[in-house]
């Protein structure tokens, strides 16, 4: 989603130097009371070696430091913990098993709102009444040649796509035929999977339902048609009712997706509360490492992640300042550099998608950056599904990303033996080269085949399904 359409809380970003990176550790420790006093309820990631034995010892260290283990990922050595101990980061290292801890960091600057373990703000789309089939209004499908691709295939039922977002309305008539409830989940309770029926539905945001329609609205004689109307979709809810996507939510979501054999996942958000997580020696560095491990593991398991580039009209290849973080307490202006990442879109192996207009120009809000953008896709005034059997328009890189997710799903459908890196290469090779504006724009650096605005070009669904 774009900041315009909130999850891509969507992404604003900035860059580097004097204040260095203000870490969550600094913010949290400053508010700690006395060594013996209880502090606010906080969540942490604890990084250790990726073996069952090391993870067990890290779990013991959490308990010895007065914390509770919420969930553990032995596959890549990350423990998500919770504690009211204001000295948790220090105390965990002082425990008998503290040597097992490689790094530890708070996942937010505000106290945990969901309570003991147990949207970024998203702009709702402008609703329009349901009339008759509206495929003719979908200029976006024409731009990426999805209309032509559908003459070849609508996609395979064997391909499952994860909508990692604010929830999906599975009762919508354009989504119900393709919805997979058995593989859907809610991850916003401290990052612990909740499979209660309907827990993965939207509660305060239409964002995820809009994204889902672009990926796979069914070809059923009603409303619109998605890029890959023949594939299945699952809701992986990672946005809480306040609009935040905390690290533990995102980690839970991507691990769930990989464990449930989702070939492609869409991430139209940035992970809160930092628009850019810096590689420091405190909270941000620990969180960046934990999230990196999770997405790398999912990729190794066969899940490709596609993410929105963000809606701050910001050069991701030249970061200098961040004025918007942390967004769950009080933002401070800080100097940052290119080691500070907008996650998950800037993680290795994640497909970063910029937004285009109907005229094939860069959308005014879209982030950009040479060798940062993989491909571009339509993201301005996109018609898609909304909760309650509605349809509406929304804009943002949040709307661009699901077009590429749909193209990737078509690729997987026609090449079922392909893995994430195969699909990534094909997305690059088959995108339509798009040159920088004819009126010179100094921000658009690079060549026609690879530049800061469009990356490798505008995604091409037709090439995705033809030899």
N, C-alpha and C positions, 0 to 999 in steps of 0.2 A: 504494500500500500504506500501511498506516498504520504508525506506529511500532509499533503493536501487531503488525502483520504485516510487518514490515520490508521491501522497498523501500517505501515512503513513509517510509525510514530515519529514514526516512520522515519526518516533519517535526515538528519541535518548535518552535520559534521564539520570539523574545522581542523586547525593544525598547530603547531608546535613550539616552543622554545623556552621562554623565561620561567614561567611557573612550573615548567616541566609538566608532568601529568599529576593532577590532584587525585590521589588514590582514595578509594573507599575507606581504606584503613585509616587514613588521616582524619577523614570526616567522622568516622565512627568512634575512634579512640578519643577524639577531642570531646565527645559528648559523654564519655564514660564517667560514671560517678566515682565512687571510691573502690579500691580493690575488692572489698567484701560486699559491696552493694550490688543488687540485681540491676541489670541494665535492660534496655529494650529487647524484645524478642527479635532475633536476627537469624537469617539463613546464611550459610557459608558453603563454599566448595573447598574440599580438601583433596589435593592431588598427591598421589603416591605411585608406586610402580604397578604396572598392570599385571599382577598375579593375584590369585585368591588369597595367598598368605599375607602379602603386603596390605591388601585391602582390609583383611580382617584386623590386622594390627592397627591400621589407621582408624578403623571403626572403634577399636578399644581406646585409642587415644582420644577420640571424640568424647566418649563416655567419661573417661577419666578427667577431662577438662570441663565437665559439667554440661556436655552437649547431648543431643539426641540425634541418632542417625535417621534421616528421613528416607534415603535410598542410596544404594551403592551401584556402581558400574564397574564390575571387575574386569570387563572386557578392555577398558582403557584406563583404569586406575583413578577413578574419581568417586569421592563420597560427598553426598549432599547432607549437611548437618544443620541443626538448629540449636540455639542457646540464648540464654539471657545473661550469660557471663560476660561482662564488659571487657574482660581480659582474655577472651576465648582464644584469640590468635596467638597470644603469648603463652597461655597455659597449656595449650595442646602440644606445643613443642617441648614443654618442660615435663611432660608425662613420660612414663617408662617407654612407651612406644612412639614418642615424639620424633625420634630419628627417622621414622618411616614417612613422615610428612615432608613432601618436597616443597609445597607451597599451600597457603591457605588464604582465602579472601572472602569478605562479605559480598553477597550478591546484590545488595541494594543499600541505599543510605537511609531510607525510612524504615521504621519498624515493620515487621511482617503483619500485613493487614488481614490475612486469612486465618490468623490465629495459630495455635500449636499444630504441629504436623498431624496430622490426623488420623482495553485497547489503549497500549499507548492510546492516546485518544484517537479515535477513528472518526473521520467525518462521514456521517451517513450519506449514502447516495440519495440523489433527488428522485423521489418515487414518481412513477407515472402509472396510470391505470392499465390493467391488463386488457388488451384488445384482442386482435387476432394475431396469427403468426407474424413475427417481426424480423425474420431473417434478412429481408431487404434493407433494413436499417443498419445492418452490421457492416459498416464500411471497413471495420478493423479486420474482418475475416477476408475481405477482398485484398487488403494490403498485404497480408501474409500468405495469400493464395490458399487459404483453408477451404474456400468454396470449391476450388479446383481439386484439392487433395481429397475431398469427400467423394468425388467421382471414382476414386481409386479405393479408398477405405475410410471408414469412420473410426477405426481403431479396434483393438482386440479386447474381449472381455477378460482375458487373462492378465491384462495390465491394470495394476491398481495404483492410483495416484493419491498421495496424501495432501490434503488442504490444511496445512499447519497455520491456523489463523484463529479467528474469534468465534468459531463454531459455524456449522452449516445446517440450514433448515432442510432436513431430509423429507419434509412433507410437501415441499414445492413440487408441482407437477412436472417441471422441467428437470428436476434433480432426482426425484424419487426413483425413477427407473434405473439409475446408475449408482445409487447409494449403497454402500457396504457398511451396515451398522455393526456387524460382528467385529470389524477391524477398526472401529472408531473409538476415541478415547478423550478424556478430559485430563489435562496435565497442570491445571492451575491451582491445585491444592498442594502447595509446597513442592511441586514437581513430582508428585507421586501419582501414578496412573489411576484414574477412576473410570471404571467401565460400566458404571450404573447406566441403565438404559436412559438415553436422552441427555446425559451429562455433557455430551459433546455438542449439544445444540447451542445456538446463540442466545444470549440473555440481554445484552445491552448494545449490540452492534450488528449491523447488516453487512459488514465488510467481508467476512468469510463466505457468506452466501453469494455475494457478488462475484468474488474470485472464483468460486466453484462453478458458477454458470459459464464463465469464460472458458474454463478448462473443459468442461464436459456436460453442458446442458444437452439433454437428449434430443435426438431427431424423432419427434413423436407427434408432429402436427400441432404443437402448442408453442407459443412464445418464440424463443430464439434457439440457436444451435451453437454448441461449443466447438472449440478447435478439434477436440477428439471425442465426439459424441457417443462413441461405442465403447469407451473404457469405463472402468469403475472408479469411484472416488470414495475416500473415507475422510471423516472429520477428525482432525487432531487439534484439539482446542488448546491454544497456548496463550491466549489473551484473557486476562481477568476482567472482572466487571468494572474496574477502574481504568481499563485500557492499557495496562502494563504487561509487558512480556519480559519477565525476569529470567536470568540465565538458567535456573533450574527448570523452568517451564520449557524453554527451548531445547535443553538437553533431553528432558523426558520425551519430548515430541519426536526428535530425530531418532532417538534410540528405539522408541515404539515403532516408528515407521520402518526402520530396518528389520526389526524383529518380526514384523508382519509382512515382509516381502513387498513393500511398496517400491515400485521401480523409480518413481519420480516424486519429489515433494516440492510444494510451493511455499515460499516464505516471503510474504509481502509485509515485512516489518523490520525494525531493528531492535536489538536486545537492550532493554532498559537496565538501569537508569542512565547509562552513558551512551551518548550518540557515538562516541569513539572510545573504545577500551584500549588503554595504553599499556605497553609492555613494561610495567614498572616492577618493583619488588614488593608491591603490596597487593591490595585486593584486586585491582584491575588486571594485573599481570597473571594472577592465579586464575581469575575467571576466564581471561582470554585463553589460557592454556587448557582449562577444562573443556571449554566449548570447542576449541580446535580439535581436541582428542575425540570428542563425541562425533563431530561431523566427519572426521577422517575415518573413524571406525565404521560409520554408516556407509560411507563410500566403499570401503573395503568389502562390506557385506552386500553391495550391489544397488545401493540407493543413491540416485543423483539428486542433488539439491539445487533448486533454481530460486534466486532471490531478487527482490526489487532493489535498484541502485539507490533510491532515496530521492526526496523531493525538495532539496535545499538549493538547487542550482549551484552545487558546490563541486569544486575540482578535487576529486578523490586522490589524484596523483600529486597534489601539492597542498597538503594539510598545514594549516598555520594556527588557527584559533578555534576554540569551542566555547560558545557562550551559553549553551543550552543544557549543560549537564552539571550535576545530576538532576534529572527531571522529576524525581519522586520526593525531593526535599527542596533545597534552595540552590538554583544554578549559580555557578561562578564562572567568570571568564578565565580561561586558561590557555596557555600556549601548548600546542601539540605538534607532533610530527608524523611522518608516514608509518611509524611503528604503532600508531594508534589506529585501531581497526573498527570500522562500522561492521558489526556482526549481525547475522551470518554472511552478509553479501561479500565481504572482503576476505573470507576464509579461503584457503587453498582448495581448489576443486569445486567451489560453488560457482554456478553460472550467474553472473551479474548482468541485470537487464535494465537498460535505459528506456526512456519513453519517447514516442513520436506522435505527431499530430496527423490528421487526415492528409495534410499536404506533404507528409514524409519529412517534416522538419523536426528538430529536437523540441520536445515540449519545454516550455519556459521554466518549469519547476524541476526538470530532471537533473539529477547529479550526472557528472561526466568525469572523464579522466583517461588519458592515454594509457593503454595497457591495464586499465581497470575495468572498463566496460567490455563484456564478451559480445553481446549482441543487443539490438534494439527491437522494440515492438510497439504496437499502438497502445497509448495510455491516456489519451485526451478524449473526454466525453464518450466513454465506452458504455454501451447498453448491455445490461446483464440482469440476472435474477436477484430478487430481494425477498426477505422473509415475508410470509403471509401471502403467497401467490401473487407477488408483485414483481415489477420490473423497473429499472431506473438507470440513470446515467451517473457515472463517477469518473474522476480523473486522478491520475497519480501513477508513479512507477509501480504501485501496487496492482494497477490494472494491466500494465505492460507485462509484468512477470508471468501471470498465468497463461498468456498467449504462448510464451516460450515453453512453459511447462506442458501445455497441450501438444506443441510440436514435438517435444521430447517423447511424449507418450505415444505419438504416432510412429516415431522412429523405433521405439521399443516394440511396438505392435508388428511392424514389418521386418524387424531384425531382432527377434526374441533372444538371440544369443549375445547381443551387445550388452556390455557393462557400462557404467557411468563414464569412463574415459572415452569409450567408443562414441557414445552419444555426444559428449562434449566436442570431440573432433569434428563430428558431422555437423553439429550446430554451427561451428566456425566455418567449415568448408562450404556449406550449402546456403549460408546467409547471403542475401543480395547486397553486394558492395554498394555503399552509399557515401558519396563524397561530402566534404564539408560544404557549408553554404557558399554560394557563388559570390555573395557579398562577404568579403573577408571578415572572419571572426577570429581574433587571436587566441581564443580559448580552444578552438577546434584544431588541435595539432595532430600530425600524423599524415597518413596517405588515404587514398580512396579505399584501399583494401583493409585498412585498420586505422581508425582515428578515435579521438577523444569523445566524440558525440555518439557514434554508432557502433564502436568496436569493430567487429568483423562484418557488420552490415545488419540489415533488417531480416529477421527470421523468415524462413521460406518453408511453409508446410508442404507444398507440392513436391519439392525436391526431397522432403523427408520420406515420402512414400513411393517414390519412383526410383528405378535403378540409376 
